[in-house]
Amino acid sequence: MIATVTFNPSLDYIIRVEDFKVGEINRTCYERLFAGGKGINVSIVLRNLGHTSTALGFVAGFTGKEIARRLEEDGIVCRFIDVDNGYSRINVKMKSGEETEINGQGPRISQENIDALFAVLDELKKDDILVISGSIPNTLPDDMYERIMAHLEGKGIHIVVDATRDLLTRVLPYHPFLIKPNNHELGEIYNVTLKKREEVVPYAKKMQEAGACNVLVSMAGEGAVLVAENGEVFMSEAPKGTVVNSVGAGDSMVAGFIAGFIESNGDYRTAFETGVCTGSASAFSEELATREEMEALRAQLN
């Protein structure tokens, strides 16, 4: 079983306005509506690659129902916790020359809601995969990552963490199976600038020394690096293509790594290459990567 956790899912309303003017009526020339959130993106890409996952998290109100409806319509299993107080957020992303975002707040989550999520997490078994990613809303304790990992410690569950700074460093003592910082985030943790793949390796190994099993570092156009728990180090240039939309590329890399790991029975090279190509496939497309797009990029590496 694969499960993803999105603490604060959203409806992402993507619009374009030709010449936005403050204080005036502006009309869109393009609009799309997506279910959003880092864990949700991972579930969507896993589905595109042919793998079933269960989306977990908290939803509320009519927006929460719409998030679940859209995902279930696309074949994703949803076991969200329904919250009574508030609404799942709507995030507006407007492109008009520069890009502007207005993000909603999300519902107020109670201890009872948290307990309900933990009850679902208790169903996970040895060798299942759990993906925890994204920020923690201010209505949740700021140590939710650690609470989940401490709760599941010793059960043999492969926990993947995609977070930044303190959220990431605080989970390392719980030995996450995979972490995925980008080179800038990794550099911020150690107060260094990391521009080349070779420069990343010693700092990824520091993350391992602190407790991480596998460290996957995305580097946008510079490619990616994997320092695996068996001591192997893999580096790859970025596949060739035109970046259309980088939103969700990191989540797609995580999904690709998981898919490749499962399909190859734990071969890290295959997992790494599948992750790199899936992340790039999303960056080269208006929507999230498909298997066909990923495999076309895999052919570049061979």
Secondary structure as GFF3:
##gff-version 3
##sequence-region A 1 302
A	DSSP	beta_strand	2	6	.	.	.	ID=ss1
A	DSSP	beta_strand	10	17	.	.	.	ID=ss2
A	DSSP	beta_strand	28	36	.	.	.	ID=ss3
A	DSSP	alpha_helix	38	48	.	.	.	ID=ss4
A	DSSP	beta_strand	54	60	.	.	.	ID=ss5
A	DSSP	alpha_helix	61	73	.	.	.	ID=ss6
A	DSSP	beta_strand	77	78	.	.	.	ID=ss7
A	DSSP	beta_strand	81	83	.	.	.	ID=ss8
A	DSSP	beta_strand	89	95	.	.	.	ID=ss9
A	DSSP	beta_strand	99	102	.	.	.	ID=ss10
A	DSSP	alpha_helix	111	121	.	.	.	ID=ss11
A	DSSP	beta_strand	129	133	.	.	.	ID=ss12
A	DSSP	alpha_helix	144	152	.	.	.	ID=ss13
A	DSSP	beta_strand	158	162	.	.	.	ID=ss14
A	DSSP	alpha_helix	165	169	.	.	.	ID=ss15
A	DSSP	three_ten_helix	172	174	.	.	.	ID=ss16
A	DSSP	beta_strand	178	179	.	.	.	ID=ss17
A	DSSP	alpha_helix	183	190	.	.	.	ID=ss18
A	DSSP	alpha_helix	197	209	.	.	.	ID=ss19
A	DSSP	beta_strand	214	218	.	.	.	ID=ss20
A	DSSP	three_ten_helix	220	222	.	.	.	ID=ss21
A	DSSP	beta_strand	224	227	.	.	.	ID=ss22
A	DSSP	beta_strand	233	236	.	.	.	ID=ss23
A	DSSP	alpha_helix	249	263	.	.	.	ID=ss24
A	DSSP	alpha_helix	268	283	.	.	.	ID=ss25
A	DSSP	alpha_helix	291	301	.	.	.	ID=ss26
###
